[in-house]
Amino acid sequence: MLQVHTIKAAYGAKHRVKRVGRGNASGHGTMSTRGGKGQTARSGGSRGLAQKGFRRLMQSAPKLRGFKALNSGPVEVYLMDLEKHFAAGETVDLKSLIEKHLLSINDTSAKLVLKGDLTKKLIVAIPCTKGAAEKVKAVGGEVK
């Protein structure tokens, strides 16, 4: 009769834990299942990606400052960002966006996108969407 105290795990469902490094009599002594001696037997000792078939991938990636995809488009800048960081009459260009920390030094292009409101007259000297351009002009700003 099946009762709670008679239930057992199915055959093969449980495995005995491998106890490593407990002497030669255990069957896992001496090298403790780590293979040979030297670099690969140590913790952290690995030959890295270069010798595991990833050499081409490593060589194709740039060496410094991370990886930047070649087909990445311009960084989006929102109207609400301009409202927050720029005073009336200021010019919005790549240099000023970098100074105000809205762009990274490594960014090469930006695009103004319609998100949020704008109440200040600004001179925008970066590409922008139709909606964003209309909003800037409606407030009395200028789009170059």
C-alpha positions in Angstrom: 0.0 0.0 0.0 1.3 3.4 -1.0 1.8 5.7 2.0 3.8 8.9 2.6 6.5 7.1 4.5 6.9 4.4 1.9 7.5 6.7 -1.1 10.9 6.4 -2.7 12.6 8.2 -5.6 12.6 6.4 -8.9 15.7 4.2 -9.7 18.4 6.4 -11.2 16.8 9.7 -10.1 19.4 10.2 -7.3 23.1 10.3 -7.7 25.8 9.9 -5.1 27.8 13.1 -4.6 31.3 12.8 -5.9 33.7 13.5 -3.0 36.9 14.6 -4.5 40.3 14.8 -2.8 39.7 12.4 0.1 42.7 10.1 -0.4 43.5 7.4 -3.0 41.2 4.8 -1.4 38.2 7.0 -2.3 39.0 6.5 -6.0 39.3 10.3 -6.5 42.5 11.1 -4.7 45.9 12.3 -6.0 44.8 14.5 -9.0 41.2 14.8 -7.7 39.7 14.3 -11.2 41.4 17.4 -12.5 43.4 15.6 -15.2 47.1 16.4 -15.3 49.2 18.8 -13.3 50.1 22.4 -14.1 48.0 25.3 -15.4 44.7 23.5 -16.2 44.6 21.7 -12.8 44.6 25.0 -10.9 41.6 27.2 -10.2 41.3 29.9 -12.8 43.8 28.2 -15.0 42.5 28.2 -18.5 43.9 29.0 -21.9 41.2 31.6 -22.7 39.2 32.0 -25.8 42.1 32.2 -28.2 42.7 28.4 -28.1 39.1 27.4 -28.0 38.2 28.2 -31.6 37.3 31.9 -31.0 40.5 33.4 -32.4 38.8 35.1 -35.4 36.1 36.5 -33.2 38.7 38.0 -30.8 40.7 39.5 -33.7 37.7 41.0 -35.4 36.6 42.9 -32.3 38.3 46.2 -31.5 41.0 46.2 -28.9 40.1 49.2 -26.7 37.0 50.8 -25.3 34.5 48.1 -25.7 32.8 47.3 -29.0 30.7 49.6 -31.1 28.6 48.2 -33.9 29.3 49.8 -37.3 25.7 50.1 -38.2 24.5 51.7 -35.0 22.4 54.8 -35.8 22.3 58.2 -34.2 21.6 58.6 -30.5 18.1 59.8 -29.8 17.7 63.0 -27.8 14.2 64.0 -26.5 12.5 67.4 -26.4 12.1 67.0 -22.6 15.9 66.6 -22.3 16.4 70.0 -24.1 13.7 71.6 -21.9 15.5 70.4 -18.8 19.2 71.1 -19.7 19.1 74.1 -22.1 18.2 77.8 -21.5 16.3 79.9 -23.9 18.2 81.1 -27.0 21.0 78.4 -26.7 22.2 76.4 -29.7 21.7 72.7 -29.6 24.5 70.9 -31.5 26.7 67.8 -30.9 29.2 69.7 -28.9 26.7 71.3 -26.5 24.9 67.9 -26.0 28.2 66.4 -25.0 29.0 69.3 -22.6 25.5 68.8 -21.0 26.2 65.1 -20.6 23.3 64.1 -22.8 25.7 62.3 -25.1 28.9 60.3 -24.6 32.2 61.7 -25.9 32.3 58.7 -28.3 28.9 59.4 -29.9 29.3 60.8 -33.4 25.7 61.7 -34.3 22.4 62.6 -32.6 18.8 63.0 -33.7 16.1 65.1 -31.9 12.9 63.0 -31.3 9.4 64.2 -30.4 9.0 63.1 -26.8 7.9 65.5 -24.1 7.1 69.2 -24.3 9.3 72.3 -25.2 8.6 75.8 -24.0 11.9 77.5 -24.8 13.2 79.1 -28.0 16.2 77.1 -29.1 18.3 76.9 -32.2 18.6 73.3 -33.2 21.5 72.3 -35.3 21.1 68.5 -35.4 18.8 66.3 -37.5 15.3 65.9 -36.1 12.0 64.2 -36.9 9.2 66.1 -38.5 7.2 66.2 -35.3 10.1 67.5 -33.2 10.9 70.2 -35.9 7.3 71.4 -35.8 7.3 71.6 -32.0 10.5 73.6 -32.0 9.2 76.0 -34.7 5.8 76.4 -32.9 7.6 77.7 -29.8 9.5 80.2 -31.9 12.7 78.2 -32.2 14.8 77.6 -35.3 15.8 74.4 -37.0 19.0 74.5 -39.2 
